[in-house]
Amino acid sequence: MKIKAVFFDLDGTLFTSTRGVANSTRKAIRELRQKGIFVGIATGRGPAFAMPLLEDLDMDFAVTYNGQYIFTPKAVIFDNPLEPKTLKKLMTYATQNHSEISLGTAHGVTGSGLLKFGETRLAGLLSGLLPSGTSGVARNSFKHIVRRILPQNSHLAENQDGAIYQAMMVVTQDETPKLQAAFPELVVTRSNPYSVDLIPAGISKLSGIALLGQQFDFELNQVICFGDSENDKDMIAGVGYGVAMGNALPAVKEIAAYTTDTNNQDGIAKALAYYGLIQYSTEKDFLSKDQNFNKVKDFHRLMDGKTQVIPRAFSPQEASFRSGFKVEEIVEFLYASTADHPEKFAELIAQLHKDIDKATQKVSTKAPEQDVLTGQVDAMIDLLYFTYGSLVLAGVDPYEIFNAVHRANMGKIFPDGRPHFDPVTHKVLKPDDWAEKFAPEGRIKKELERQKRVANKKKASNKD
């Protein structure tokens, strides 16, 4: 399934613990945009907080207040304020229970000094995020930033009793059931241990993403969502690819399709590389101009936890194992070529043995290569060249097919979140459900059928 959109929660996900955005995440977002993939925010914070991030990171849209207020840099897409009677009831509840409360409007948050996302705190965050000259605007002129995307309803800025999209209340975990029972018309969720977000029932981050999908032509199963907290669970479970950060709550990890590294350890970039959307490397590593090589490198980084940086030769034992992997694919190639003719397959295998004996005699007469690495690389590149040559002679474009195989190989992670290896050869093993979930043959067949259709249309067009 082609991925068309990626959404990020903010605190604990897009932001590191120092409240910045990792360079690897910034680079990843640029790569996603270059590939035409939509990028957005899905957060419990409000539009005044999200708008500068959209501008700085060049994102497409934001689902804020847990789905109650959705916008692009140019327009408000959807808003769903709390009912006035519900809001009045909330204020009464907070007073009677001595709970501090804040109210989220289109232009900011008012109320509790403990909960309020104050301008000083926000400016401190944005000064580390935004380009030079922008942070002062973010600190001093939030209302002007948001008015660029809002209808000019001056009462929202002047009257705290205007449209309220979300209430935030200091409530312990133990008190949450009581609060939920008192407000069945609301959803009580939380993004931190000490307070809850209260929003109208029926609207969530997931429904907000679905609404954007209707407008921008993508399905939920074509979306990746990143999150770490309770208020991320619905979108993590509801989209095609829900990713839990390494620092996420256990309950979030349990429902995620994949758990990546933490927000402080390039978790976003690593997960996007896992799904084949970007190339990821550390500063000490290198990227090749050969993008297929980089994808295989991502595979080995995921499986082995590291990759080789300095060129080295394989030991005789390693070379034997690697050759065994390749021979298995050659035998599979011959098996596919003989279809349901076991006698013919046996004949080809016998010929393969003869070819090995013949090659052994030929190579043995050559003077041994003095530099082992040079000799090994020469042979490996010849193998690669022969493989491309076979594809050329078959008339097959390998690009999309390679991507399908890469995605399948990246799925060789077991339920314990780790790769498993053959104890002798160190070959990566396949989980029991790998064939059902990741086997690439179906995608390969569809791509080959597509290539045949295109080629036949071109042939027919040339005849005309």
N, C-alpha and C positions, 0 to 999 in steps of 0.2 A: 504494500500500500504506500503510495506516494505521500510524504509528509508535506503539508502546505502551510502550517502555522505552528508557532512555538510561543508558549506563555510562561511567564516567570512570576512567582510570588516575590515579594521584596525582602522583608526581614528574615534573615536566616537562609536566604536562597540567592537572590540577585546580589544582596549586600553581604559583604564579609563581616566578621565580628568587629572590625574597625570602622564599619559603616561606609565602606567604599565599594566600588565595583572593580573586580579583578581585571587586570589587563587581558587575561585569557578570555574572559567573558566578553569584554568589549570587542576583541578581535573576532570571536565567534559570532556575535551579533552582526558585525559587518559582513562576514562570509555568508550568513543566512540571507541577509538582504540582497547581496549580490546574486544569489541563486533564486531570487524571486519568492522566498519564503516569508510569510507574514510574521512579524515579531510583536508581541504585546506584553502588557503587565496584567496580572490578576491579583488584586491585593485587597486587604481590609482597610487600607488607608484611603484618603480622599483624593479628589482630582487636583486640589491645590498642591498636594505633595507629589502626585504622579506626573503632572504636566511638565515640569522642568526636566524630568528624567526622559520623557518621550522626546523632547527636543534635543537633549544632550546625546542620547544613545540612538537617535534617529529611528524610533520605533513607530509602529503603525497605529496602535490604539491601546486603550487602557480600560480594564474592567475594575472599577474602584468601589469602595464600600461594599465589598463582597457581592458585587453584581448589581447594586442599586443605582449606580451612575456610570455610564459607559460613554466614552468619547474618543474621537480622533483629534489630531492637532488642529483640525479645521471645524469640527462640528460635534454637537452632542447627539449621540445615537439613541440613548435611552435614559430615562430617569424614573425612579420609583420611590417617592418619599413616604415616610411613616404617616399613618393617619393621625390627625390632630388629637382625637380622643385617646388613641393608644399612647401618644407622646405625653399627654397630660397624666395618664395613668402611670406611666413610667416615672415621671417626676415625683409623683406622690409616693410611689413604692420606694424610690431612692431616698426620699426624705424620711419616711417612716423607718427604713432599715439602716439609716445612717451610712449609706453608700454614696461615694462620690460618683458623679456622672458627667460625661461630656457629650456634646451633640455635634454630629458631623453635617455641615452644610456644603453647598457647592464651592464656597470660597474659603473654607477652613474649618477648624474645630474650635468650639467655644465650651466653656464650662470649667470642669475640675482642673486645678493647677497641677495635680498629680498626673492626669491623663492627657491634658492638652498637648497637642503637638506644637509646641510654641515656636515662634519664629526664630528665636536664638538657637534652639536645638536643631531646627531644620536648616537654618543658614549654616550652622557648623557642619552639618552633613554635606550640604550641597557645595560648600566651598571646596571640598575635596573631590567633588564629582564633576562640577561644571567648568567649562573653559574660562580662562581669565576674563574678567569683566562681566561675567554673567551672574556670579554668586551674589553680588550686591543687589541686583534686580530681584533675585529669588528671596533675599533677606528682607528687602524693604517694600517690594511691590507685588506681592502675591495676588492681590485682588485684580490688578491690571493684567497679570499673566492669564488668569483664569477667565476674565471678561472677554478675552479674544476668542474664546470658544463657547461662551455662554450667551443666551439671550440677555439683553440689558434689563434685568429685573433689579432695580436699585434697592428694593426692599430687602433682598437677600443679604446685601452687604450691610444694611443699616439696622435691620431688625432680626434679632436672634430667634424670634418666633417664626421666621420664615421656613421654607422647605427644609426639613431634616431628613436625611437619608439613612442615618445610622446612629444609634446611641451606644456609648461605651461606658461600662459600669465596673467599679471595683467589686469583684465577686470571687470568693474562693471556689475551689473545685467542689467542696462539700455543699456550698450554697447553690450551686448551679441547678440541681433538680427543682428546688423550691421556686427559683426564678422562672424556669421554663414552665412549670405548672401554672404560675400566675399569669403567664403571657402565651397562651397556646397559639395566638395569631402571629407570634414572632418565632424566629429561629435564634437560638442562643448558641453562639460559637465563640471560640477563642483562638487567638494567635500568640498568647503569652500566658504565663501561669497566674498572673494577678488580676486580670480583667477579662471581661467578655464583650463581644460585639453583639448587638441586637438589631436584627434586620427583619423586614416583612417576610413572612413565609412564602415559599414558592419561587423565590428569586435567589440565585446563588452565583458563585463564580462560574460554575458549569453552565447554568442557563444563560449567563452573560456571554460566555464563549460561543455557545450555540447560536445566540442571536447574531453575533458578529459573523459566524459562519454563513448564516442565511444571506447576509448583505455582501460578503466578500467571497462567496462560493468555495467554502470548504466544509467538510463533514467532521464530526467529532472524532471519528476513527482516523482522521488525517492530522490529528493534533498531538503535539508533545506538551505536557505541562510539568513544571518543576515546582516542588513545594516541600515544606517541612513541618507544618503545624496542623492542628485540628481543622481549621477553616480551609485547608487545602484538600481535605480528604475527598470531597465530592468530585472535584475536577481530576484528581489523581486517579480515582476509580472510574470516572466516566468517559475519559478520552481514550484514544487508541494507544497512547504511550505515556503512562503516568510515571514520572521519575521522582523518587524520594532522595533528598539530599542525605549525605552520610551522617549529618547532624540532626536528621529528622526524628520525630517521635516514633517509637516502635510501632504504634498503630498505623502510622502513615507508611512505614516500610512494608508492613504486612500486606497492604493492598496495592502497592506499587508494582508496575511491570518490571522496573529496574531500580536498583539503589546505587547511586554514584558516590563519589567522594564528597567530602564536606565542602561547605561554602568557602572555607579558607584554603582548600587544597585543589582549586580548579575543578570542582565537581561538575559545574555546568559544561565546561569545554570537554571534559572527559566523557560525559554522557552523550553529547552531540557527536563526538567522534565515534563512540560506541555504535550509534545509529547511522554512521556513515555520512553525516551531513557536513562535517568540517574536518580539517586536518588539525591535529593537536600535537604539539611537541614542547618539551621543556627548553629552557635557554641553552642547556648543554647538548641538546639533541640537534638533529638536522632534518631538513625536509628535502626531498628529491624533486626534480622537475618532472619526474615520472609519477603521476598521481596514483596509479595503480600500486606502485611500490609503497607509497605513503599509506594507502589503505591497508595493505598487508602488514605494514609496520604498526599501525594502530591495533591490528589483531594480536600481534605478538606482545605489544605493550600491555594489552588487556589480559592476555593469558599468562605471560611471564612476569609481568610487573615492571619490566624494563626492556630496553633494546640495546643492541650493540652499537657503539658510537665510533670506535676506532676499528678500521678494517682488520680482520684476522682470518687465519686459515682454520678449516675444520680439522679435527683430529681424525685419524683413520676410522675410529668407531663411530663418531658423529657422521662422517661422510657415508658410512655404510647404512646408518639409519635413514639419512636423507635420501639416499639412492633407493632404499626399500620403499619409501613413501611414493617416489616417482614411478617405480616399477609397478606398484599397485594400480596407479592411474593408467599406465600403459596397458596392463592386462584388462582393466575396465574398458578402455578404448577398443581393444580387440573384441571383447565380449559384446559390446554394443554393436560392433560391426557385423557380427555373425547372427544377430537376432536369436531365433529359436533353432539354431542348427548346431547342436553340441559337437557333432563330428567335425564341422568346419572350425569351431572354436579350438578344439584339441589340436587340429592341424596347424592353426596359426600360433598356438602356444609352443608347439614343437619347433616351428620356424623361428620363433623368438629365441628359443634356447640356442639354435644354430647361429642366429645373428649375434648373440652374446659371445659365443665361442669364436666367431669370426672377428668380432671387434676386439676381443682379448688378444688374439694373435697379432692383429694389426697394431694395436697400441703398444704391445710388448716390444715391438721392433723399433719403436721410436726412442730417442734419447730422452731420459726423464727430465722434466722441467725442474730447473734448479730452484726456482721460487715456487713453493707450494701454493701460496695464495693466488699467484698469477695463473697457474695451471688450473686451479679449481674454478676461478672466476671465468676464464676462457671457456671452459666446458659448460658452465651454468648459463652463460650468455648464448652459447650455441644452442643449448636446449630451448631457451626462451625464443630464440630466432626461429628455430624449427617449429615451435608451437604456433608462433604468429604466421609462419608460412603455411602451416596446415589450415589455419583459419582463413587465410587468403584464398587458398585453393578450394576451400569449402564455400567461399562467398559469404562468410559470416562476420558481421561487425561485433566484436567482443565487448564493447563498452558497457551496455546495459546488462549483459549476461555476467560480466565480471562483478558488477555492482550487486547483482542478485546473489552470487556465490559469496561475496564479501559479507552481505547482511546475514546469510545463513551461518557462516563461520563465526560471526560475532555473537551468534545465539548459543554457542557451546558453553554456556555458564550453567552450572548445576543449581538445584534449589537452595543449596547452602550459600549461594552467592559467589562461588569460587569455581575455577576451571579444575578439571581432573585430568590426570595424565597417565599414560601407559608407564608402569614402573621401570621398564627396560629401555624403551625407545624414546620416552618422553613425548610421544605423539598425543595431541589433544584428543580426549575422548568426547563422545556425544552423550548428552543426557537421554534418558529413556523417551522423553516426549519430543526430542529434537526433530525427528522425521515429520511428526504431525504438525509442529509449529513452524519449522524453519527450512525444511528440505526445499532446495531451490529448483527442482526439476519442473514443477508446474510453471514457475515464472520464466524459466529458460524456454519452455515449449511455447508459451504465449509470445515471448519476444521473437523467437524464430518464425512463428506464424506471421507476426507483424512484418518482419523483414521480407518474408516471401511475398506478402500482399503488396508492399511498396515496390519491390523489384518487378513484380508482374505488371503493376500499373505503369511503371516506367517503360517496360518492354512494349506494352500495348500502345502507349502514347507515341513511342518512337516509330512504331509501324504505321500509325495514322499520319 
